[in-house]
Amino acid sequence: FWRTREDAPEGHLSGSAPSALVDNTDEAMDIALVDRDDVGRMPVGMLVPTGALITVGLALTVLAGPIFAYT
């Protein structure tokens, strides 16, 4: 878990598809990480809602005392 990819056994290999989407998870389906396509950046459609949820959660946490005192 804490090893670098170079020190791990078969650390240079990765599954060609997520294992939940594949019926047969033989070692023949492993590909070298250098052969993988670039996975790209995280989509904005994931970052914006996550940031909004964090902001609302923190705002509720900060405002919980005054809201509770008001009621």
PyMOL Python script that loads the backbone (N, CA, C, O; Angstrom):
from pymol import cmd

cmd.read_pdbstr("""\
ATOM      1  N   PHE A   1       0.811  -1.193   0.000  1.00  0.00           N
ATOM      2  CA  PHE A   1       0.000   0.000   0.000  1.00  0.00           C
ATOM      3  C   PHE A   1       0.857   1.259   0.000  1.00  0.00           C
ATOM      4  O   PHE A   1       0.575   2.203  -0.739  1.00  0.00           O
ATOM      5  N   TRP A   2       1.897   1.279   0.821  1.00  0.00           N
ATOM      6  CA  TRP A   2       2.725   2.480   0.928  1.00  0.00           C
ATOM      7  C   TRP A   2       3.919   2.452  -0.009  1.00  0.00           C
ATOM      8  O   TRP A   2       4.667   3.426  -0.081  1.00  0.00           O
ATOM      9  N   ARG A   3       4.110   1.362  -0.723  1.00  0.00           N
ATOM     10  CA  ARG A   3       5.271   1.266  -1.610  1.00  0.00           C
ATOM     11  C   ARG A   3       5.101   2.136  -2.847  1.00  0.00           C
ATOM     12  O   ARG A   3       3.990   2.465  -3.262  1.00  0.00           O
ATOM     13  N   THR A   4       6.235   2.493  -3.415  1.00  0.00           N
ATOM     14  CA  THR A   4       6.168   3.176  -4.701  1.00  0.00           C
ATOM     15  C   THR A   4       5.772   2.166  -5.761  1.00  0.00           C
ATOM     16  O   THR A   4       5.921   0.960  -5.560  1.00  0.00           O
ATOM     17  N   ARG A   5       5.280   2.638  -6.859  1.00  0.00           N
ATOM     18  CA  ARG A   5       4.832   1.742  -7.926  1.00  0.00           C
ATOM     19  C   ARG A   5       5.982   0.876  -8.440  1.00  0.00           C
ATOM     20  O   ARG A   5       5.764  -0.269  -8.833  1.00  0.00           O
ATOM     21  N   GLU A   6       7.205   1.413  -8.440  1.00  0.00           N
ATOM     22  CA  GLU A   6       8.352   0.653  -8.937  1.00  0.00           C
ATOM     23  C   GLU A   6       8.717  -0.499  -8.003  1.00  0.00           C
ATOM     24  O   GLU A   6       9.197  -1.532  -8.471  1.00  0.00           O
ATOM     25  N   ASP A   7       8.502  -0.348  -6.690  1.00  0.00           N
ATOM     26  CA  ASP A   7       8.866  -1.383  -5.728  1.00  0.00           C
ATOM     27  C   ASP A   7       7.794  -2.460  -5.587  1.00  0.00           C
ATOM     28  O   ASP A   7       8.084  -3.555  -5.105  1.00  0.00           O
ATOM     29  N   ALA A   8       6.593  -2.175  -5.988  1.00  0.00           N
ATOM     30  CA  ALA A   8       5.495  -3.123  -5.806  1.00  0.00           C
ATOM     31  C   ALA A   8       5.566  -4.225  -6.854  1.00  0.00           C
ATOM     32  O   ALA A   8       5.939  -3.972  -7.999  1.00  0.00           O
ATOM     33  N   PRO A   9       5.205  -5.465  -6.459  1.00  0.00           N
ATOM     34  CA  PRO A   9       5.159  -6.524  -7.462  1.00  0.00           C
ATOM     35  C   PRO A   9       4.059  -6.205  -8.474  1.00  0.00           C
ATOM     36  O   PRO A   9       2.931  -5.882  -8.101  1.00  0.00           O
ATOM     37  N   GLU A  10       4.395  -6.297  -9.721  1.00  0.00           N
ATOM     38  CA  GLU A  10       3.479  -5.968 -10.815  1.00  0.00           C
ATOM     39  C   GLU A  10       2.936  -4.547 -10.676  1.00  0.00           C
ATOM     40  O   GLU A  10       1.795  -4.274 -11.050  1.00  0.00           O
ATOM     41  N   GLY A  11       3.755  -3.647 -10.137  1.00  0.00           N
ATOM     42  CA  GLY A  11       3.328  -2.271  -9.953  1.00  0.00           C
ATOM     43  C   GLY A  11       3.200  -1.503 -11.248  1.00  0.00           C
ATOM     44  O   GLY A  11       2.594  -0.431 -11.285  1.00  0.00           O
ATOM     45  N   HIS A  12       3.761  -2.040 -12.299  1.00  0.00           N
ATOM     46  CA  HIS A  12       3.694  -1.370 -13.594  1.00  0.00           C
ATOM     47  C   HIS A  12       2.462  -1.780 -14.389  1.00  0.00           C
ATOM     48  O   HIS A  12       2.263  -1.313 -15.511  1.00  0.00           O
ATOM     49  N   LEU A  13       1.626  -2.656 -13.812  1.00  0.00           N
ATOM     50  CA  LEU A  13       0.447  -3.146 -14.523  1.00  0.00           C
ATOM     51  C   LEU A  13      -0.826  -2.539 -13.958  1.00  0.00           C
ATOM     52  O   LEU A  13      -0.894  -2.167 -12.786  1.00  0.00           O
ATOM     53  N   SER A  14      -1.806  -2.450 -14.798  1.00  0.00           N
ATOM     54  CA  SER A  14      -3.121  -1.963 -14.396  1.00  0.00           C
ATOM     55  C   SER A  14      -4.161  -2.727 -15.192  1.00  0.00           C
ATOM     56  O   SER A  14      -3.872  -3.243 -16.272  1.00  0.00           O
ATOM     57  N   GLY A  15      -5.365  -2.798 -14.659  1.00  0.00           N
ATOM     58  CA  GLY A  15      -6.440  -3.425 -15.408  1.00  0.00           C
ATOM     59  C   GLY A  15      -6.815  -2.565 -16.604  1.00  0.00           C
ATOM     60  O   GLY A  15      -6.776  -1.337 -16.526  1.00  0.00           O
ATOM     61  N   SER A  16      -7.176  -3.205 -17.706  1.00  0.00           N
ATOM     62  CA  SER A  16      -7.527  -2.442 -18.900  1.00  0.00           C
ATOM     63  C   SER A  16      -8.889  -1.786 -18.770  1.00  0.00           C
ATOM     64  O   SER A  16      -9.189  -0.830 -19.484  1.00  0.00           O
ATOM     65  N   ALA A  17      -9.720  -2.294 -17.859  1.00  0.00           N
ATOM     66  CA  ALA A  17     -11.036  -1.707 -17.586  1.00  0.00           C
ATOM     67  C   ALA A  17     -11.322  -1.903 -16.106  1.00  0.00           C
ATOM     68  O   ALA A  17     -10.729  -2.785 -15.485  1.00  0.00           O
ATOM     69  N   PRO A  18     -12.206  -1.114 -15.527  1.00  0.00           N
ATOM     70  CA  PRO A  18     -12.562  -1.336 -14.120  1.00  0.00           C
ATOM     71  C   PRO A  18     -13.081  -2.758 -13.922  1.00  0.00           C
ATOM     72  O   PRO A  18     -13.859  -3.255 -14.736  1.00  0.00           O
ATOM     73  N   SER A  19     -12.657  -3.407 -12.849  1.00  0.00           N
ATOM     74  CA  SER A  19     -12.985  -4.816 -12.665  1.00  0.00           C
ATOM     75  C   SER A  19     -14.478  -5.056 -12.508  1.00  0.00           C
ATOM     76  O   SER A  19     -14.946  -6.156 -12.802  1.00  0.00           O
ATOM     77  N   ALA A  20     -15.233  -4.079 -12.060  1.00  0.00           N
ATOM     78  CA  ALA A  20     -16.678  -4.266 -11.925  1.00  0.00           C
ATOM     79  C   ALA A  20     -17.361  -4.331 -13.285  1.00  0.00           C
ATOM     80  O   ALA A  20     -18.490  -4.809 -13.384  1.00  0.00           O
ATOM     81  N   LEU A  21     -16.701  -3.863 -14.321  1.00  0.00           N
ATOM     82  CA  LEU A  21     -17.299  -3.843 -15.650  1.00  0.00           C
ATOM     83  C   LEU A  21     -16.841  -5.001 -16.523  1.00  0.00           C
ATOM     84  O   LEU A  21     -17.286  -5.131 -17.663  1.00  0.00           O
ATOM     85  N   VAL A  22     -15.963  -5.838 -16.004  1.00  0.00           N
ATOM     86  CA  VAL A  22     -15.388  -6.910 -16.792  1.00  0.00           C
ATOM     87  C   VAL A  22     -15.826  -8.246 -16.216  1.00  0.00           C
ATOM     88  O   VAL A  22     -15.776  -8.453 -15.003  1.00  0.00           O
ATOM     89  N   ASP A  23     -16.258  -9.157 -17.091  1.00  0.00           N
ATOM     90  CA  ASP A  23     -16.669 -10.480 -16.633  1.00  0.00           C
ATOM     91  C   ASP A  23     -15.469 -11.355 -16.300  1.00  0.00           C
ATOM     92  O   ASP A  23     -15.506 -12.108 -15.327  1.00  0.00           O
ATOM     93  N   ASN A  24     -14.417 -11.268 -17.085  1.00  0.00           N
ATOM     94  CA  ASN A  24     -13.256 -12.127 -16.924  1.00  0.00           C
ATOM     95  C   ASN A  24     -12.064 -11.264 -16.531  1.00  0.00           C
ATOM     96  O   ASN A  24     -11.598 -10.447 -17.325  1.00  0.00           O
ATOM     97  N   THR A  25     -11.570 -11.443 -15.310  1.00  0.00           N
ATOM     98  CA  THR A  25     -10.459 -10.613 -14.833  1.00  0.00           C
ATOM     99  C   THR A  25      -9.153 -11.398 -14.813  1.00  0.00           C
ATOM    100  O   THR A  25      -8.454 -11.423 -13.799  1.00  0.00           O
ATOM    101  N   ASP A  26      -8.826 -12.035 -15.924  1.00  0.00           N
ATOM    102  CA  ASP A  26      -7.561 -12.767 -16.019  1.00  0.00           C
ATOM    103  C   ASP A  26      -6.400 -11.789 -16.098  1.00  0.00           C
ATOM    104  O   ASP A  26      -6.579 -10.609 -16.399  1.00  0.00           O
ATOM    105  N   GLU A  27      -5.193 -12.308 -15.818  1.00  0.00           N
ATOM    106  CA  GLU A  27      -4.007 -11.464 -15.905  1.00  0.00           C
ATOM    107  C   GLU A  27      -3.738 -11.030 -17.339  1.00  0.00           C
ATOM    108  O   GLU A  27      -3.021 -10.056 -17.568  1.00  0.00           O
ATOM    109  N   ALA A  28      -4.306 -11.744 -18.303  1.00  0.00           N
ATOM    110  CA  ALA A  28      -4.097 -11.376 -19.697  1.00  0.00           C
ATOM    111  C   ALA A  28      -4.713 -10.017 -20.014  1.00  0.00           C
ATOM    112  O   ALA A  28      -4.364  -9.394 -21.017  1.00  0.00           O
ATOM    113  N   MET A  29      -5.613  -9.563 -19.173  1.00  0.00           N
ATOM    114  CA  MET A  29      -6.276  -8.292 -19.414  1.00  0.00           C
ATOM    115  C   MET A  29      -5.505  -7.127 -18.807  1.00  0.00           C
ATOM    116  O   MET A  29      -5.902  -5.974 -18.974  1.00  0.00           O
ATOM    117  N   ASP A  30      -4.407  -7.409 -18.105  1.00  0.00           N
ATOM    118  CA  ASP A  30      -3.603  -6.341 -17.525  1.00  0.00           C
ATOM    119  C   ASP A  30      -2.796  -5.652 -18.618  1.00  0.00           C
ATOM    120  O   ASP A  30      -2.329  -6.293 -19.560  1.00  0.00           O
ATOM    121  N   ILE A  31      -2.640  -4.357 -18.480  1.00  0.00           N
ATOM    122  CA  ILE A  31      -1.823  -3.601 -19.418  1.00  0.00           C
ATOM    123  C   ILE A  31      -0.812  -2.792 -18.620  1.00  0.00           C
ATOM    124  O   ILE A  31      -1.042  -2.468 -17.454  1.00  0.00           O
ATOM    125  N   ALA A  32       0.291  -2.474 -19.245  1.00  0.00           N
ATOM    126  CA  ALA A  32       1.309  -1.656 -18.586  1.00  0.00           C
ATOM    127  C   ALA A  32       0.792  -0.228 -18.480  1.00  0.00           C
ATOM    128  O   ALA A  32       0.112   0.267 -19.379  1.00  0.00           O
ATOM    129  N   LEU A  33       1.124   0.431 -17.367  1.00  0.00           N
ATOM    130  CA  LEU A  33       0.645   1.793 -17.154  1.00  0.00           C
ATOM    131  C   LEU A  33       1.142   2.753 -18.223  1.00  0.00           C
ATOM    132  O   LEU A  33       0.461   3.725 -18.548  1.00  0.00           O
ATOM    133  N   VAL A  34       2.309   2.492 -18.767  1.00  0.00           N
ATOM    134  CA  VAL A  34       2.826   3.382 -19.811  1.00  0.00           C
ATOM    135  C   VAL A  34       2.019   3.256 -21.094  1.00  0.00           C
ATOM    136  O   VAL A  34       2.051   4.158 -21.930  1.00  0.00           O
ATOM    137  N   ASP A  35       1.291   2.144 -21.265  1.00  0.00           N
ATOM    138  CA  ASP A  35       0.484   1.936 -22.467  1.00  0.00           C
ATOM    139  C   ASP A  35      -0.926   2.504 -22.340  1.00  0.00           C
ATOM    140  O   ASP A  35      -1.669   2.539 -23.321  1.00  0.00           O
ATOM    141  N   ARG A  36      -1.301   2.952 -21.139  1.00  0.00           N
ATOM    142  CA  ARG A  36      -2.652   3.484 -20.946  1.00  0.00           C
ATOM    143  C   ARG A  36      -2.790   4.850 -21.587  1.00  0.00           C
ATOM    144  O   ARG A  36      -1.830   5.615 -21.680  1.00  0.00           O
ATOM    145  N   ASP A  37      -3.997   5.137 -22.023  1.00  0.00           N
ATOM    146  CA  ASP A  37      -4.287   6.487 -22.500  1.00  0.00           C
ATOM    147  C   ASP A  37      -4.310   7.428 -21.312  1.00  0.00           C
ATOM    148  O   ASP A  37      -4.578   7.011 -20.185  1.00  0.00           O
ATOM    149  N   ASP A  38      -4.032   8.694 -21.562  1.00  0.00           N
ATOM    150  CA  ASP A  38      -4.100   9.698 -20.509  1.00  0.00           C
ATOM    151  C   ASP A  38      -5.542   9.798 -20.032  1.00  0.00           C
ATOM    152  O   ASP A  38      -6.464   9.947 -20.834  1.00  0.00           O
ATOM    153  N   VAL A  39      -5.727   9.716 -18.729  1.00  0.00           N
ATOM    154  CA  VAL A  39      -7.086   9.733 -18.187  1.00  0.00           C
ATOM    155  C   VAL A  39      -7.665  11.135 -18.160  1.00  0.00           C
ATOM    156  O   VAL A  39      -8.867  11.286 -17.943  1.00  0.00           O
ATOM    157  N   GLY A  40      -6.873  12.151 -18.368  1.00  0.00           N
ATOM    158  CA  GLY A  40      -7.371  13.515 -18.451  1.00  0.00           C
ATOM    159  C   GLY A  40      -7.621  14.137 -17.100  1.00  0.00           C
ATOM    160  O   GLY A  40      -7.205  13.616 -16.064  1.00  0.00           O
ATOM    161  N   ARG A  41      -8.303  15.253 -17.131  1.00  0.00           N
ATOM    162  CA  ARG A  41      -8.594  15.999 -15.913  1.00  0.00           C
ATOM    163  C   ARG A  41      -9.944  15.599 -15.361  1.00  0.00           C
ATOM    164  O   ARG A  41     -10.768  14.994 -16.047  1.00  0.00           O
ATOM    165  N   MET A  42     -10.149  15.953 -14.101  1.00  0.00           N
ATOM    166  CA  MET A  42     -11.434  15.698 -13.473  1.00  0.00           C
ATOM    167  C   MET A  42     -12.460  16.676 -14.055  1.00  0.00           C
ATOM    168  O   MET A  42     -12.175  17.869 -14.154  1.00  0.00           O
ATOM    169  N   PRO A  43     -13.644  16.198 -14.440  1.00  0.00           N
ATOM    170  CA  PRO A  43     -14.634  17.078 -15.058  1.00  0.00           C
ATOM    171  C   PRO A  43     -15.148  18.140 -14.094  1.00  0.00           C
ATOM    172  O   PRO A  43     -15.261  17.907 -12.890  1.00  0.00           O
ATOM    173  N   VAL A  44     -15.454  19.304 -14.644  1.00  0.00           N
ATOM    174  CA  VAL A  44     -15.987  20.406 -13.844  1.00  0.00           C
ATOM    175  C   VAL A  44     -17.325  20.007 -13.229  1.00  0.00           C
ATOM    176  O   VAL A  44     -17.672  20.462 -12.139  1.00  0.00           O
ATOM    177  N   GLY A  45     -18.071  19.160 -13.924  1.00  0.00           N
ATOM    178  CA  GLY A  45     -19.359  18.688 -13.418  1.00  0.00           C
ATOM    179  C   GLY A  45     -19.240  17.868 -12.144  1.00  0.00           C
ATOM    180  O   GLY A  45     -20.241  17.630 -11.467  1.00  0.00           O
ATOM    181  N   MET A  46     -18.041  17.436 -11.809  1.00  0.00           N
ATOM    182  CA  MET A  46     -17.821  16.740 -10.544  1.00  0.00           C
ATOM    183  C   MET A  46     -17.282  17.697  -9.488  1.00  0.00           C
ATOM    184  O   MET A  46     -17.615  17.573  -8.310  1.00  0.00           O
ATOM    185  N   LEU A  47     -16.463  18.637  -9.899  1.00  0.00           N
ATOM    186  CA  LEU A  47     -15.827  19.543  -8.944  1.00  0.00           C
ATOM    187  C   LEU A  47     -16.788  20.591  -8.389  1.00  0.00           C
ATOM    188  O   LEU A  47     -16.764  20.879  -7.192  1.00  0.00           O
ATOM    189  N   VAL A  48     -17.627  21.160  -9.239  1.00  0.00           N
ATOM    190  CA  VAL A  48     -18.524  22.229  -8.796  1.00  0.00           C
ATOM    191  C   VAL A  48     -19.535  21.729  -7.762  1.00  0.00           C
ATOM    192  O   VAL A  48     -19.677  22.364  -6.717  1.00  0.00           O
ATOM    193  N   PRO A  49     -20.248  20.615  -8.004  1.00  0.00           N
ATOM    194  CA  PRO A  49     -21.179  20.141  -6.971  1.00  0.00           C
ATOM    195  C   PRO A  49     -20.472  19.744  -5.673  1.00  0.00           C
ATOM    196  O   PRO A  49     -21.006  19.959  -4.585  1.00  0.00           O
ATOM    197  N   THR A  50     -19.284  19.172  -5.783  1.00  0.00           N
ATOM    198  CA  THR A  50     -18.543  18.809  -4.582  1.00  0.00           C
ATOM    199  C   THR A  50     -18.165  20.048  -3.786  1.00  0.00           C
ATOM    200  O   THR A  50     -18.315  20.076  -2.565  1.00  0.00           O
ATOM    201  N   GLY A  51     -17.682  21.063  -4.470  1.00  0.00           N
ATOM    202  CA  GLY A  51     -17.352  22.318  -3.797  1.00  0.00           C
ATOM    203  C   GLY A  51     -18.575  22.964  -3.172  1.00  0.00           C
ATOM    204  O   GLY A  51     -18.497  23.519  -2.076  1.00  0.00           O
ATOM    205  N   ALA A  52     -19.711  22.893  -3.869  1.00  0.00           N
ATOM    206  CA  ALA A  52     -20.946  23.463  -3.328  1.00  0.00           C
ATOM    207  C   ALA A  52     -21.387  22.719  -2.072  1.00  0.00           C
ATOM    208  O   ALA A  52     -21.806  23.344  -1.097  1.00  0.00           O
ATOM    209  N   LEU A  53     -21.297  21.403  -2.087  1.00  0.00           N
ATOM    210  CA  LEU A  53     -21.672  20.620  -0.905  1.00  0.00           C
ATOM    211  C   LEU A  53     -20.761  20.930   0.276  1.00  0.00           C
ATOM    212  O   LEU A  53     -21.229  21.040   1.409  1.00  0.00           O
ATOM    213  N   ILE A  54     -19.478  21.069   0.023  1.00  0.00           N
ATOM    214  CA  ILE A  54     -18.541  21.405   1.098  1.00  0.00           C
ATOM    215  C   ILE A  54     -18.851  22.791   1.651  1.00  0.00           C
ATOM    216  O   ILE A  54     -18.848  22.995   2.865  1.00  0.00           O
ATOM    217  N   THR A  55     -19.120  23.742   0.759  1.00  0.00           N
ATOM    218  CA  THR A  55     -19.425  25.109   1.191  1.00  0.00           C
ATOM    219  C   THR A  55     -20.699  25.158   2.019  1.00  0.00           C
ATOM    220  O   THR A  55     -20.729  25.804   3.067  1.00  0.00           O
ATOM    221  N   VAL A  56     -21.748  24.487   1.566  1.00  0.00           N
ATOM    222  CA  VAL A  56     -23.013  24.472   2.311  1.00  0.00           C
ATOM    223  C   VAL A  56     -22.830  23.775   3.651  1.00  0.00           C
ATOM    224  O   VAL A  56     -23.356  24.238   4.663  1.00  0.00           O
ATOM    225  N   GLY A  57     -22.096  22.673   3.674  1.00  0.00           N
ATOM    226  CA  GLY A  57     -21.852  21.968   4.932  1.00  0.00           C
ATOM    227  C   GLY A  57     -21.094  22.818   5.933  1.00  0.00           C
ATOM    228  O   GLY A  57     -21.438  22.854   7.114  1.00  0.00           O
ATOM    229  N   LEU A  58     -20.063  23.502   5.461  1.00  0.00           N
ATOM    230  CA  LEU A  58     -19.303  24.376   6.357  1.00  0.00           C
ATOM    231  C   LEU A  58     -20.143  25.561   6.820  1.00  0.00           C
ATOM    232  O   LEU A  58     -20.056  25.970   7.978  1.00  0.00           O
ATOM    233  N   ALA A  59     -20.955  26.114   5.920  1.00  0.00           N
ATOM    234  CA  ALA A  59     -21.808  27.239   6.299  1.00  0.00           C
ATOM    235  C   ALA A  59     -22.821  26.816   7.360  1.00  0.00           C
ATOM    236  O   ALA A  59     -23.057  27.550   8.319  1.00  0.00           O
ATOM    237  N   LEU A  60     -23.414  25.646   7.194  1.00  0.00           N
ATOM    238  CA  LEU A  60     -24.356  25.153   8.201  1.00  0.00           C
ATOM    239  C   LEU A  60     -23.661  24.907   9.534  1.00  0.00           C
ATOM    240  O   LEU A  60     -24.233  25.157  10.595  1.00  0.00           O
ATOM    241  N   THR A  61     -22.439  24.421   9.477  1.00  0.00           N
ATOM    242  CA  THR A  61     -21.693  24.179  10.706  1.00  0.00           C
ATOM    243  C   THR A  61     -21.401  25.487  11.433  1.00  0.00           C
ATOM    244  O   THR A  61     -21.561  25.572  12.651  1.00  0.00           O
ATOM    245  N   VAL A  62     -20.976  26.496  10.696  1.00  0.00           N
ATOM    246  CA  VAL A  62     -20.647  27.787  11.300  1.00  0.00           C
ATOM    247  C   VAL A  62     -21.906  28.489  11.800  1.00  0.00           C
ATOM    248  O   VAL A  62     -21.889  29.114  12.861  1.00  0.00           O
ATOM    249  N   LEU A  63     -22.988  28.390  11.048  1.00  0.00           N
ATOM    250  CA  LEU A  63     -24.222  29.087  11.405  1.00  0.00           C
ATOM    251  C   LEU A  63     -25.120  28.293  12.352  1.00  0.00           C
ATOM    252  O   LEU A  63     -26.176  28.788  12.746  1.00  0.00           O
ATOM    253  N   ALA A  64     -24.731  27.085  12.723  1.00  0.00           N
ATOM    254  CA  ALA A  64     -25.588  26.245  13.566  1.00  0.00           C
ATOM    255  C   ALA A  64     -25.833  26.881  14.926  1.00  0.00           C
ATOM    256  O   ALA A  64     -26.950  26.815  15.440  1.00  0.00           O
ATOM    257  N   GLY A  65     -24.827  27.487  15.510  1.00  0.00           N
ATOM    258  CA  GLY A  65     -24.998  28.125  16.820  1.00  0.00           C
ATOM    259  C   GLY A  65     -25.996  29.260  16.780  1.00  0.00           C
ATOM    260  O   GLY A  65     -26.949  29.257  17.559  1.00  0.00           O
ATOM    261  N   PRO A  66     -25.811  30.242  15.891  1.00  0.00           N
ATOM    262  CA  PRO A  66     -26.791  31.328  15.820  1.00  0.00           C
ATOM    263  C   PRO A  66     -28.189  30.855  15.427  1.00  0.00           C
ATOM    264  O   PRO A  66     -29.181  31.380  15.933  1.00  0.00           O
ATOM    265  N   ILE A  67     -28.279  29.882  14.542  1.00  0.00           N
ATOM    266  CA  ILE A  67     -29.599  29.365  14.159  1.00  0.00           C
ATOM    267  C   ILE A  67     -30.258  28.695  15.356  1.00  0.00           C
ATOM    268  O   ILE A  67     -31.453  28.882  15.585  1.00  0.00           O
ATOM    269  N   PHE A  68     -29.504  27.922  16.118  1.00  0.00           N
ATOM    270  CA  PHE A  68     -30.052  27.246  17.293  1.00  0.00           C
ATOM    271  C   PHE A  68     -30.453  28.259  18.361  1.00  0.00           C
ATOM    272  O   PHE A  68     -31.472  28.076  19.028  1.00  0.00           O
ATOM    273  N   ALA A  69     -29.677  29.314  18.534  1.00  0.00           N
ATOM    274  CA  ALA A  69     -29.987  30.343  19.527  1.00  0.00           C
ATOM    275  C   ALA A  69     -31.234  31.132  19.138  1.00  0.00           C
ATOM    276  O   ALA A  69     -31.954  31.619  20.009  1.00  0.00           O
ATOM    277  N   TYR A  70     -31.493  31.260  17.856  1.00  0.00           N
ATOM    278  CA  TYR A  70     -32.651  32.012  17.371  1.00  0.00           C
ATOM    279  C   TYR A  70     -33.956  31.273  17.639  1.00  0.00           C
ATOM    280  O   TYR A  70     -34.976  31.897  17.928  1.00  0.00           O
ATOM    281  N   THR A  71     -33.927  29.955  17.545  1.00  0.00           N
ATOM    282  CA  THR A  71     -35.168  29.181  17.700  1.00  0.00           C
ATOM    283  C   THR A  71     -35.499  28.884  19.123  1.00  0.00           C
ATOM    284  O   THR A  71     -36.513  28.242  19.400  1.00  0.00           O
TER     285      THR A  71
END
""", "prot")
cmd.dss("prot")
cmd.show_as("cartoon", "prot")
cmd.util.cbc("prot")
cmd.orient("prot")
